[in-house]
C-alpha cells in the first residue's frame, strides 16, 4: 500500500516517540516538575521544563497529526507563545473546573528564551 508523501510510515512515526532525545526530554520534564522544582526552586528549574516541553511538543504533534508534521515546530512555537500569556488563563480555569488533575502555569515572558531550542 502506497502512503501519501506527507504521512510518515508507522515505524517512522513510532521513532518520533521512541528515541533517546524524546525519552531524555520526557524524563527531564517529569523529574523537574515533580522533584527538582520543589527541591531547588531557582531560575534553572524554572526554564528547564520549558526547554524540555518544547522538545517534546513538536515530536508529539508530528506523531498525532502526521499530515501536519512539517508545521509541528511552528505550531509548537505559536502554542507556547499563547500559553505564556494571560490570554490562556480562561482556558486553564475552564480546564481545571472539569478535570480531576489541575494544571497551572506562570506568566513569565523570559520563558520565551526556550523558543531557541526549536530550530
Residue pairs with C-beta under 8 A, 6 or more apart in sequence:
3 9
4 67
6 66
6 67
6 69
6 70
7 66
7 67
8 16
8 62
8 66
8 69
13 62
13 63
13 66
16 22
16 59
16 60
16 62
16 63
17 59
17 60
17 63
21 55
21 59
22 55
22 56
22 59
25 52
25 53
25 55
25 56
26 52
26 56
28 48
28 52
29 49
29 52
29 53
29 56
32 45
32 48
32 49
32 52
33 49
36 45
36 48
37 45
37 46
37 49
46 106
46 108
46 111
47 110
47 111
47 113
47 114
50 80
50 111
50 113
50 114
51 114
51 117
53 80
53 114
54 76
54 77
54 80
54 114
54 115
54 117
54 118
55 117
57 72
57 76
57 79
57 80
58 72
58 73
58 75
58 76
58 118
59 72
61 68
61 69
61 72
61 75
61 76
62 68
62 69
62 72
65 72
68 75
73 118
73 119
76 118
77 115
77 118
80 112
80 114
80 115
81 112
81 115
82 88
83 105
84 105
84 107
84 108
84 109
84 111
84 112
85 107
86 107
88 105
92 103
92 104
92 105
95 102
95 103
96 102
96 103
